[in-house]
Amino acid sequence: MADNKSKGKAKGGVSPKASSRKASAPKSKSVNRSEIPASSVTFKCRLCEKQKPIAEMKIIKRYRPVIFVCQDCEKTLQ
């Protein structure tokens, strides 16, 4: 009988009691996107290299690859 237990441990490496326990992973908080204010999300302008709110971001599609700039720099490009 003692040989039976040692074979089970060598084979699986886990005792039956440990494998029957459920691992409890910490629950992650899901964030509702409507709760995040737009002013807290920022991006870095490629021309002036300043951190600006995402609401001021403009996408210039006439260049390849497209560039993301702030409203102020977009005016200077036109």
N, C-alpha and C positions, 0 to 999 in steps of 0.2 A: 504494500500500500504506500509506503514512503517513496518508492521509486516512481509511482504514478504521479505524485505531486511534483516531484522534481522535474519530471519530463514536461509537465504542463507549463512550469515556469520557464524552462529552457526554451520551449517551443514559442510560446507567446510572449513571455517576459512579464506578463501582467497577471496578477492573481484574479480569480473570478469576482471577488468582492470589489476590487478597484475598477474593473472594467464595467461593472453594472452601475457605478455612480455616474451621474450626469455632470459634465463640466459646466459650471455656470460662468459664462462670459459676461463681463460688465456690459450693461446696456448703454449704448451710445445715445446721446440726446439728438433727436432729429431737429433740425433747424428749419423753421418755416421761412421761406425766402421773403415773404412779405413783411416779416418782422425786422429784417436787416435794413437800416436806413441807407439810402444811396450814397450819402455823404461819407459813410464809413468805409466804403469800398473805393480803393484808389488804383490808379495806374501811373506809369512813368512815361511822360511824353518823350518821344525819340529825338525831338529837335532841341527843346529847352532843358530836357532832363530833370524836370520838376515833377513832384508827386501831385497829382490833381485828382479831384473826385471823378468817378466814372461818368457822371452826368455831363461832364465837359469833354468827353472823348469824342473825337471825330475820326472816321475811317476814310483814308484817301485811297480810292480804288484805281486811279489812273496810273499808279506805279506798280511794278511787279518786283518783289512781293509788296502787298498792300502795307501801308504804314498807319500807325495809330498815333495821332497827335492831339493836342489840346485845341480848344476853340481859337485861342490867340494865335497859335502857330499856323492853324489852317487858313486864317485870314491872310497871313503873310505869304503863304504858298500860292494864293490866287492872284 
